[in-house]
Amino acid sequence: ARHYDFGSARQMGPGYFPVIVGWLMAALGAAIAIQAVIRGGEGLKPALFPPALVLGVVVLFGLMLDRAGLVLTLLLCLFLLTFMSRNLTLAGRLLASVAITLFSMAIFVGGLGVYLPLWPAILINGG
């Protein structure tokens, strides 16, 4: 966002929002880190599965979107992400994936008008 015009609070430029959010996130991170150092306590053992799953799903989303379309890509990626919760049943995982996919489609395609291929080209063009 450093290369975008910042603008002012009255006339925001394209860099205004990312810079403000970046500074707020940095301040929040610093406050959390300082509080953790002051309180002390037992160190945490980092879990590798959740970050690896999120990174893998982000890569999978990027690889699949053009080939499989938004609907199938979101359904699969969201279904995989539900495995971070140990409390969901298979039906709950499917329901959550479908609900978030529909919500995302409503926001990005319906509300914002973002053009993304919804279905695989093979389904649309017939092969």
Phi and psi in radians as a Rosetta constraint file:
Dihedral C 1 N 2 CA 2 C 2 CIRCULARHARMONIC -1.139 0.35
Dihedral N 2 CA 2 C 2 N 3 CIRCULARHARMONIC -0.436 0.35
Dihedral C 2 N 3 CA 3 C 3 CIRCULARHARMONIC -1.562 0.35
Dihedral N 3 CA 3 C 3 N 4 CIRCULARHARMONIC -0.095 0.35
Dihedral C 3 N 4 CA 4 C 4 CIRCULARHARMONIC -1.641 0.35
Dihedral N 4 CA 4 C 4 N 5 CIRCULARHARMONIC 2.684 0.35
Dihedral C 4 N 5 CA 5 C 5 CIRCULARHARMONIC -1.152 0.35
Dihedral N 5 CA 5 C 5 N 6 CIRCULARHARMONIC 2.239 0.35
Dihedral C 5 N 6 CA 6 C 6 CIRCULARHARMONIC -1.336 0.35
Dihedral N 6 CA 6 C 6 N 7 CIRCULARHARMONIC -0.766 0.35
Dihedral C 6 N 7 CA 7 C 7 CIRCULARHARMONIC 1.339 0.35
Dihedral N 7 CA 7 C 7 N 8 CIRCULARHARMONIC -2.688 0.35
Dihedral C 7 N 8 CA 8 C 8 CIRCULARHARMONIC -2.383 0.35
Dihedral N 8 CA 8 C 8 N 9 CIRCULARHARMONIC 3.073 0.35
Dihedral C 8 N 9 CA 9 C 9 CIRCULARHARMONIC -1.116 0.35
Dihedral N 9 CA 9 C 9 N 10 CIRCULARHARMONIC -0.507 0.35
Dihedral C 9 N 10 CA 10 C 10 CIRCULARHARMONIC -1.413 0.35
Dihedral N 10 CA 10 C 10 N 11 CIRCULARHARMONIC -0.676 0.35
Dihedral C 10 N 11 CA 11 C 11 CIRCULARHARMONIC -2.265 0.35
Dihedral N 11 CA 11 C 11 N 12 CIRCULARHARMONIC 1.526 0.35
Dihedral C 11 N 12 CA 12 C 12 CIRCULARHARMONIC -1.254 0.35
Dihedral N 12 CA 12 C 12 N 13 CIRCULARHARMONIC 2.368 0.35
Dihedral C 12 N 13 CA 13 C 13 CIRCULARHARMONIC -1.583 0.35
Dihedral N 13 CA 13 C 13 N 14 CIRCULARHARMONIC 3.108 0.35
Dihedral C 13 N 14 CA 14 C 14 CIRCULARHARMONIC -1.159 0.35
Dihedral N 14 CA 14 C 14 N 15 CIRCULARHARMONIC -0.332 0.35
Dihedral C 14 N 15 CA 15 C 15 CIRCULARHARMONIC -1.618 0.35
Dihedral N 15 CA 15 C 15 N 16 CIRCULARHARMONIC -0.136 0.35
Dihedral C 15 N 16 CA 16 C 16 CIRCULARHARMONIC -1.063 0.35
Dihedral N 16 CA 16 C 16 N 17 CIRCULARHARMONIC -0.989 0.35
Dihedral C 16 N 17 CA 17 C 17 CIRCULARHARMONIC -1.087 0.35
Dihedral N 17 CA 17 C 17 N 18 CIRCULARHARMONIC -0.852 0.35
Dihedral C 17 N 18 CA 18 C 18 CIRCULARHARMONIC -1.066 0.35
Dihedral N 18 CA 18 C 18 N 19 CIRCULARHARMONIC -0.655 0.35
Dihedral C 18 N 19 CA 19 C 19 CIRCULARHARMONIC -1.186 0.35
Dihedral N 19 CA 19 C 19 N 20 CIRCULARHARMONIC -0.799 0.35
Dihedral C 19 N 20 CA 20 C 20 CIRCULARHARMONIC -1.091 0.35
Dihedral N 20 CA 20 C 20 N 21 CIRCULARHARMONIC -0.800 0.35
Dihedral C 20 N 21 CA 21 C 21 CIRCULARHARMONIC -1.115 0.35
Dihedral N 21 CA 21 C 21 N 22 CIRCULARHARMONIC -0.705 0.35
Dihedral C 21 N 22 CA 22 C 22 CIRCULARHARMONIC -1.058 0.35
Dihedral N 22 CA 22 C 22 N 23 CIRCULARHARMONIC -0.791 0.35
Dihedral C 22 N 23 CA 23 C 23 CIRCULARHARMONIC -1.150 0.35
Dihedral N 23 CA 23 C 23 N 24 CIRCULARHARMONIC -0.706 0.35
Dihedral C 23 N 24 CA 24 C 24 CIRCULARHARMONIC -1.112 0.35
Dihedral N 24 CA 24 C 24 N 25 CIRCULARHARMONIC -0.705 0.35
Dihedral C 24 N 25 CA 25 C 25 CIRCULARHARMONIC -1.177 0.35
Dihedral N 25 CA 25 C 25 N 26 CIRCULARHARMONIC -0.674 0.35
Dihedral C 25 N 26 CA 26 C 26 CIRCULARHARMONIC -1.139 0.35
Dihedral N 26 CA 26 C 26 N 27 CIRCULARHARMONIC -0.734 0.35
Dihedral C 26 N 27 CA 27 C 27 CIRCULARHARMONIC -1.141 0.35
Dihedral N 27 CA 27 C 27 N 28 CIRCULARHARMONIC -0.742 0.35
Dihedral C 27 N 28 CA 28 C 28 CIRCULARHARMONIC -1.108 0.35
Dihedral N 28 CA 28 C 28 N 29 CIRCULARHARMONIC -0.759 0.35
Dihedral C 28 N 29 CA 29 C 29 CIRCULARHARMONIC -1.068 0.35
Dihedral N 29 CA 29 C 29 N 30 CIRCULARHARMONIC -0.729 0.35
Dihedral C 29 N 30 CA 30 C 30 CIRCULARHARMONIC -1.139 0.35
Dihedral N 30 CA 30 C 30 N 31 CIRCULARHARMONIC -0.732 0.35
Dihedral C 30 N 31 CA 31 C 31 CIRCULARHARMONIC -1.100 0.35
Dihedral N 31 CA 31 C 31 N 32 CIRCULARHARMONIC -0.720 0.35
Dihedral C 31 N 32 CA 32 C 32 CIRCULARHARMONIC -1.158 0.35
Dihedral N 32 CA 32 C 32 N 33 CIRCULARHARMONIC -0.744 0.35
Dihedral C 32 N 33 CA 33 C 33 CIRCULARHARMONIC -1.132 0.35
Dihedral N 33 CA 33 C 33 N 34 CIRCULARHARMONIC -0.745 0.35
Dihedral C 33 N 34 CA 34 C 34 CIRCULARHARMONIC -1.115 0.35
Dihedral N 34 CA 34 C 34 N 35 CIRCULARHARMONIC -0.763 0.35
Dihedral C 34 N 35 CA 35 C 35 CIRCULARHARMONIC -1.082 0.35
Dihedral N 35 CA 35 C 35 N 36 CIRCULARHARMONIC -0.687 0.35
Dihedral C 35 N 36 CA 36 C 36 CIRCULARHARMONIC -1.155 0.35
Dihedral N 36 CA 36 C 36 N 37 CIRCULARHARMONIC -0.678 0.35
Dihedral C 36 N 37 CA 37 C 37 CIRCULARHARMONIC -1.206 0.35
Dihedral N 37 CA 37 C 37 N 38 CIRCULARHARMONIC -0.703 0.35
Dihedral C 37 N 38 CA 38 C 38 CIRCULARHARMONIC -1.163 0.35
Dihedral N 38 CA 38 C 38 N 39 CIRCULARHARMONIC -0.775 0.35
Dihedral C 38 N 39 CA 39 C 39 CIRCULARHARMONIC -1.222 0.35
Dihedral N 39 CA 39 C 39 N 40 CIRCULARHARMONIC -0.560 0.35
Dihedral C 39 N 40 CA 40 C 40 CIRCULARHARMONIC 1.199 0.35
Dihedral N 40 CA 40 C 40 N 41 CIRCULARHARMONIC -2.639 0.35
Dihedral C 40 N 41 CA 41 C 41 CIRCULARHARMONIC 1.939 0.35
Dihedral N 41 CA 41 C 41 N 42 CIRCULARHARMONIC -2.986 0.35
Dihedral C 41 N 42 CA 42 C 42 CIRCULARHARMONIC -1.357 0.35
Dihedral N 42 CA 42 C 42 N 43 CIRCULARHARMONIC 2.435 0.35
Dihedral C 42 N 43 CA 43 C 43 CIRCULARHARMONIC -1.257 0.35
Dihedral N 43 CA 43 C 43 N 44 CIRCULARHARMONIC 2.709 0.35
Dihedral C 43 N 44 CA 44 C 44 CIRCULARHARMONIC -1.664 0.35
Dihedral N 44 CA 44 C 44 N 45 CIRCULARHARMONIC 2.546 0.35
Dihedral C 44 N 45 CA 45 C 45 CIRCULARHARMONIC -1.628 0.35
Dihedral N 45 CA 45 C 45 N 46 CIRCULARHARMONIC 2.036 0.35
Dihedral C 45 N 46 CA 46 C 46 CIRCULARHARMONIC -1.172 0.35
Dihedral N 46 CA 46 C 46 N 47 CIRCULARHARMONIC 2.401 0.35
Dihedral C 46 N 47 CA 47 C 47 CIRCULARHARMONIC -1.576 0.35
Dihedral N 47 CA 47 C 47 N 48 CIRCULARHARMONIC 2.301 0.35
Dihedral C 47 N 48 CA 48 C 48 CIRCULARHARMONIC -1.565 0.35
Dihedral N 48 CA 48 C 48 N 49 CIRCULARHARMONIC -0.448 0.35
Dihedral C 48 N 49 CA 49 C 49 CIRCULARHARMONIC -1.101 0.35
Dihedral N 49 CA 49 C 49 N 50 CIRCULARHARMONIC -0.892 0.35
Dihedral C 49 N 50 CA 50 C 50 CIRCULARHARMONIC -1.041 0.35
Dihedral N 50 CA 50 C 50 N 51 CIRCULARHARMONIC -0.855 0.35
Dihedral C 50 N 51 CA 51 C 51 CIRCULARHARMONIC -1.144 0.35
Dihedral N 51 CA 51 C 51 N 52 CIRCULARHARMONIC -0.625 0.35
Dihedral C 51 N 52 CA 52 C 52 CIRCULARHARMONIC -1.145 0.35
Dihedral N 52 CA 52 C 52 N 53 CIRCULARHARMONIC -0.692 0.35
Dihedral C 52 N 53 CA 53 C 53 CIRCULARHARMONIC -1.131 0.35
Dihedral N 53 CA 53 C 53 N 54 CIRCULARHARMONIC -0.792 0.35
Dihedral C 53 N 54 CA 54 C 54 CIRCULARHARMONIC -1.100 0.35
Dihedral N 54 CA 54 C 54 N 55 CIRCULARHARMONIC -0.800 0.35
Dihedral C 54 N 55 CA 55 C 55 CIRCULARHARMONIC -1.087 0.35
Dihedral N 55 CA 55 C 55 N 56 CIRCULARHARMONIC -0.757 0.35
Dihedral C 55 N 56 CA 56 C 56 CIRCULARHARMONIC -1.089 0.35
Dihedral N 56 CA 56 C 56 N 57 CIRCULARHARMONIC -0.695 0.35
Dihedral C 56 N 57 CA 57 C 57 CIRCULARHARMONIC -1.210 0.35
Dihedral N 57 CA 57 C 57 N 58 CIRCULARHARMONIC -0.636 0.35
Dihedral C 57 N 58 CA 58 C 58 CIRCULARHARMONIC -1.108 0.35
Dihedral N 58 CA 58 C 58 N 59 CIRCULARHARMONIC -0.769 0.35
Dihedral C 58 N 59 CA 59 C 59 CIRCULARHARMONIC -1.114 0.35
Dihedral N 59 CA 59 C 59 N 60 CIRCULARHARMONIC -0.787 0.35
Dihedral C 59 N 60 CA 60 C 60 CIRCULARHARMONIC -1.036 0.35
Dihedral N 60 CA 60 C 60 N 61 CIRCULARHARMONIC -0.744 0.35
Dihedral C 60 N 61 CA 61 C 61 CIRCULARHARMONIC -1.022 0.35
Dihedral N 61 CA 61 C 61 N 62 CIRCULARHARMONIC -0.822 0.35
Dihedral C 61 N 62 CA 62 C 62 CIRCULARHARMONIC -1.090 0.35
Dihedral N 62 CA 62 C 62 N 63 CIRCULARHARMONIC -0.662 0.35
Dihedral C 62 N 63 CA 63 C 63 CIRCULARHARMONIC -1.307 0.35
Dihedral N 63 CA 63 C 63 N 64 CIRCULARHARMONIC -0.572 0.35
Dihedral C 63 N 64 CA 64 C 64 CIRCULARHARMONIC -1.554 0.35
Dihedral N 64 CA 64 C 64 N 65 CIRCULARHARMONIC -0.489 0.35
Dihedral C 64 N 65 CA 65 C 65 CIRCULARHARMONIC -0.936 0.35
Dihedral N 65 CA 65 C 65 N 66 CIRCULARHARMONIC -0.874 0.35
Dihedral C 65 N 66 CA 66 C 66 CIRCULARHARMONIC -1.193 0.35
Dihedral N 66 CA 66 C 66 N 67 CIRCULARHARMONIC -0.579 0.35
Dihedral C 66 N 67 CA 67 C 67 CIRCULARHARMONIC -1.470 0.35
Dihedral N 67 CA 67 C 67 N 68 CIRCULARHARMONIC -0.735 0.35
Dihedral C 67 N 68 CA 68 C 68 CIRCULARHARMONIC -1.783 0.35
Dihedral N 68 CA 68 C 68 N 69 CIRCULARHARMONIC -0.240 0.35
Dihedral C 68 N 69 CA 69 C 69 CIRCULARHARMONIC 1.495 0.35
Dihedral N 69 CA 69 C 69 N 70 CIRCULARHARMONIC 2.866 0.35
Dihedral C 69 N 70 CA 70 C 70 CIRCULARHARMONIC -1.132 0.35
Dihedral N 70 CA 70 C 70 N 71 CIRCULARHARMONIC -0.736 0.35
Dihedral C 70 N 71 CA 71 C 71 CIRCULARHARMONIC -1.100 0.35
Dihedral N 71 CA 71 C 71 N 72 CIRCULARHARMONIC -0.967 0.35
Dihedral C 71 N 72 CA 72 C 72 CIRCULARHARMONIC -1.154 0.35
Dihedral N 72 CA 72 C 72 N 73 CIRCULARHARMONIC -0.659 0.35
Dihedral C 72 N 73 CA 73 C 73 CIRCULARHARMONIC -1.102 0.35
Dihedral N 73 CA 73 C 73 N 74 CIRCULARHARMONIC -0.847 0.35
Dihedral C 73 N 74 CA 74 C 74 CIRCULARHARMONIC -1.085 0.35
Dihedral N 74 CA 74 C 74 N 75 CIRCULARHARMONIC -0.774 0.35
Dihedral C 74 N 75 CA 75 C 75 CIRCULARHARMONIC -1.006 0.35
Dihedral N 75 CA 75 C 75 N 76 CIRCULARHARMONIC -0.842 0.35
Dihedral C 75 N 76 CA 76 C 76 CIRCULARHARMONIC -1.164 0.35
Dihedral N 76 CA 76 C 76 N 77 CIRCULARHARMONIC -0.829 0.35
Dihedral C 76 N 77 CA 77 C 77 CIRCULARHARMONIC -1.104 0.35
Dihedral N 77 CA 77 C 77 N 78 CIRCULARHARMONIC -0.756 0.35
Dihedral C 77 N 78 CA 78 C 78 CIRCULARHARMONIC -1.183 0.35
Dihedral N 78 CA 78 C 78 N 79 CIRCULARHARMONIC -0.659 0.35
Dihedral C 78 N 79 CA 79 C 79 CIRCULARHARMONIC -1.072 0.35
Dihedral N 79 CA 79 C 79 N 80 CIRCULARHARMONIC -0.759 0.35
Dihedral C 79 N 80 CA 80 C 80 CIRCULARHARMONIC -1.109 0.35
Dihedral N 80 CA 80 C 80 N 81 CIRCULARHARMONIC -0.668 0.35
Dihedral C 80 N 81 CA 81 C 81 CIRCULARHARMONIC -1.192 0.35
Dihedral N 81 CA 81 C 81 N 82 CIRCULARHARMONIC -0.410 0.35
Dihedral C 81 N 82 CA 82 C 82 CIRCULARHARMONIC -1.172 0.35
Dihedral N 82 CA 82 C 82 N 83 CIRCULARHARMONIC -0.266 0.35
Dihedral C 82 N 83 CA 83 C 83 CIRCULARHARMONIC -1.262 0.35
Dihedral N 83 CA 83 C 83 N 84 CIRCULARHARMONIC -0.104 0.35
Dihedral C 83 N 84 CA 84 C 84 CIRCULARHARMONIC -1.288 0.35
Dihedral N 84 CA 84 C 84 N 85 CIRCULARHARMONIC -0.337 0.35
Dihedral C 84 N 85 CA 85 C 85 CIRCULARHARMONIC -1.725 0.35
Dihedral N 85 CA 85 C 85 N 86 CIRCULARHARMONIC 2.285 0.35
Dihedral C 85 N 86 CA 86 C 86 CIRCULARHARMONIC -1.558 0.35
Dihedral N 86 CA 86 C 86 N 87 CIRCULARHARMONIC -0.135 0.35
Dihedral C 86 N 87 CA 87 C 87 CIRCULARHARMONIC -1.600 0.35
Dihedral N 87 CA 87 C 87 N 88 CIRCULARHARMONIC -0.208 0.35
Dihedral C 87 N 88 CA 88 C 88 CIRCULARHARMONIC -1.531 0.35
Dihedral N 88 CA 88 C 88 N 89 CIRCULARHARMONIC 2.431 0.35
Dihedral C 88 N 89 CA 89 C 89 CIRCULARHARMONIC -1.479 0.35
Dihedral N 89 CA 89 C 89 N 90 CIRCULARHARMONIC 3.060 0.35
Dihedral C 89 N 90 CA 90 C 90 CIRCULARHARMONIC -1.067 0.35
Dihedral N 90 CA 90 C 90 N 91 CIRCULARHARMONIC -0.740 0.35
Dihedral C 90 N 91 CA 91 C 91 CIRCULARHARMONIC -1.099 0.35
Dihedral N 91 CA 91 C 91 N 92 CIRCULARHARMONIC -0.698 0.35
Dihedral C 91 N 92 CA 92 C 92 CIRCULARHARMONIC -1.125 0.35
Dihedral N 92 CA 92 C 92 N 93 CIRCULARHARMONIC -0.695 0.35
Dihedral C 92 N 93 CA 93 C 93 CIRCULARHARMONIC -1.103 0.35
Dihedral N 93 CA 93 C 93 N 94 CIRCULARHARMONIC -0.788 0.35
Dihedral C 93 N 94 CA 94 C 94 CIRCULARHARMONIC -1.140 0.35
Dihedral N 94 CA 94 C 94 N 95 CIRCULARHARMONIC -0.760 0.35
Dihedral C 94 N 95 CA 95 C 95 CIRCULARHARMONIC -1.096 0.35
Dihedral N 95 CA 95 C 95 N 96 CIRCULARHARMONIC -0.770 0.35
Dihedral C 95 N 96 CA 96 C 96 CIRCULARHARMONIC -1.100 0.35
Dihedral N 96 CA 96 C 96 N 97 CIRCULARHARMONIC -0.749 0.35
Dihedral C 96 N 97 CA 97 C 97 CIRCULARHARMONIC -1.101 0.35
Dihedral N 97 CA 97 C 97 N 98 CIRCULARHARMONIC -0.784 0.35
Dihedral C 97 N 98 CA 98 C 98 CIRCULARHARMONIC -1.167 0.35
Dihedral N 98 CA 98 C 98 N 99 CIRCULARHARMONIC -0.765 0.35
Dihedral C 98 N 99 CA 99 C 99 CIRCULARHARMONIC -1.108 0.35
Dihedral N 99 CA 99 C 99 N 100 CIRCULARHARMONIC -0.769 0.35
Dihedral C 99 N 100 CA 100 C 100 CIRCULARHARMONIC -1.236 0.35
Dihedral N 100 CA 100 C 100 N 101 CIRCULARHARMONIC -0.600 0.35
Dihedral C 100 N 101 CA 101 C 101 CIRCULARHARMONIC -1.085 0.35
Dihedral N 101 CA 101 C 101 N 102 CIRCULARHARMONIC -0.840 0.35
Dihedral C 101 N 102 CA 102 C 102 CIRCULARHARMONIC -1.080 0.35
Dihedral N 102 CA 102 C 102 N 103 CIRCULARHARMONIC -0.731 0.35
Dihedral C 102 N 103 CA 103 C 103 CIRCULARHARMONIC -1.102 0.35
Dihedral N 103 CA 103 C 103 N 104 CIRCULARHARMONIC -0.766 0.35
Dihedral C 103 N 104 CA 104 C 104 CIRCULARHARMONIC -1.115 0.35
Dihedral N 104 CA 104 C 104 N 105 CIRCULARHARMONIC -0.724 0.35
Dihedral C 104 N 105 CA 105 C 105 CIRCULARHARMONIC -1.108 0.35
Dihedral N 105 CA 105 C 105 N 106 CIRCULARHARMONIC -0.725 0.35
Dihedral C 105 N 106 CA 106 C 106 CIRCULARHARMONIC -1.077 0.35
Dihedral N 106 CA 106 C 106 N 107 CIRCULARHARMONIC -0.722 0.35
Dihedral C 106 N 107 CA 107 C 107 CIRCULARHARMONIC -1.271 0.35
Dihedral N 107 CA 107 C 107 N 108 CIRCULARHARMONIC -0.980 0.35
Dihedral C 107 N 108 CA 108 C 108 CIRCULARHARMONIC -1.360 0.35
Dihedral N 108 CA 108 C 108 N 109 CIRCULARHARMONIC -0.736 0.35
Dihedral C 108 N 109 CA 109 C 109 CIRCULARHARMONIC -1.520 0.35
Dihedral N 109 CA 109 C 109 N 110 CIRCULARHARMONIC -0.888 0.35
Dihedral C 109 N 110 CA 110 C 110 CIRCULARHARMONIC -1.292 0.35
Dihedral N 110 CA 110 C 110 N 111 CIRCULARHARMONIC -0.891 0.35
Dihedral C 110 N 111 CA 111 C 111 CIRCULARHARMONIC -1.374 0.35
Dihedral N 111 CA 111 C 111 N 112 CIRCULARHARMONIC -0.834 0.35
Dihedral C 111 N 112 CA 112 C 112 CIRCULARHARMONIC -1.641 0.35
Dihedral N 112 CA 112 C 112 N 113 CIRCULARHARMONIC -0.233 0.35
Dihedral C 112 N 113 CA 113 C 113 CIRCULARHARMONIC 1.200 0.35
Dihedral N 113 CA 113 C 113 N 114 CIRCULARHARMONIC 0.493 0.35
Dihedral C 113 N 114 CA 114 C 114 CIRCULARHARMONIC -1.291 0.35
Dihedral N 114 CA 114 C 114 N 115 CIRCULARHARMONIC 2.217 0.35
Dihedral C 114 N 115 CA 115 C 115 CIRCULARHARMONIC -1.519 0.35
Dihedral N 115 CA 115 C 115 N 116 CIRCULARHARMONIC 2.074 0.35
Dihedral C 115 N 116 CA 116 C 116 CIRCULARHARMONIC -2.437 0.35
Dihedral N 116 CA 116 C 116 N 117 CIRCULARHARMONIC 2.546 0.35
Dihedral C 116 N 117 CA 117 C 117 CIRCULARHARMONIC -1.133 0.35
Dihedral N 117 CA 117 C 117 N 118 CIRCULARHARMONIC 2.178 0.35
Dihedral C 117 N 118 CA 118 C 118 CIRCULARHARMONIC -1.427 0.35
Dihedral N 118 CA 118 C 118 N 119 CIRCULARHARMONIC -0.622 0.35
Dihedral C 118 N 119 CA 119 C 119 CIRCULARHARMONIC -2.242 0.35
Dihedral N 119 CA 119 C 119 N 120 CIRCULARHARMONIC 2.825 0.35
Dihedral C 119 N 120 CA 120 C 120 CIRCULARHARMONIC -1.056 0.35
Dihedral N 120 CA 120 C 120 N 121 CIRCULARHARMONIC 2.554 0.35
Dihedral C 120 N 121 CA 121 C 121 CIRCULARHARMONIC -1.025 0.35
Dihedral N 121 CA 121 C 121 N 122 CIRCULARHARMONIC -0.536 0.35
Dihedral C 121 N 122 CA 122 C 122 CIRCULARHARMONIC -1.142 0.35
Dihedral N 122 CA 122 C 122 N 123 CIRCULARHARMONIC -0.557 0.35
Dihedral C 122 N 123 CA 123 C 123 CIRCULARHARMONIC -1.325 0.35
Dihedral N 123 CA 123 C 123 N 124 CIRCULARHARMONIC -0.600 0.35
Dihedral C 123 N 124 CA 124 C 124 CIRCULARHARMONIC -1.381 0.35
Dihedral N 124 CA 124 C 124 N 125 CIRCULARHARMONIC -0.815 0.35
Dihedral C 124 N 125 CA 125 C 125 CIRCULARHARMONIC -1.535 0.35
Dihedral N 125 CA 125 C 125 N 126 CIRCULARHARMONIC -0.158 0.35
Dihedral C 125 N 126 CA 126 C 126 CIRCULARHARMONIC 1.352 0.35
Dihedral N 126 CA 126 C 126 N 127 CIRCULARHARMONIC 0.406 0.35
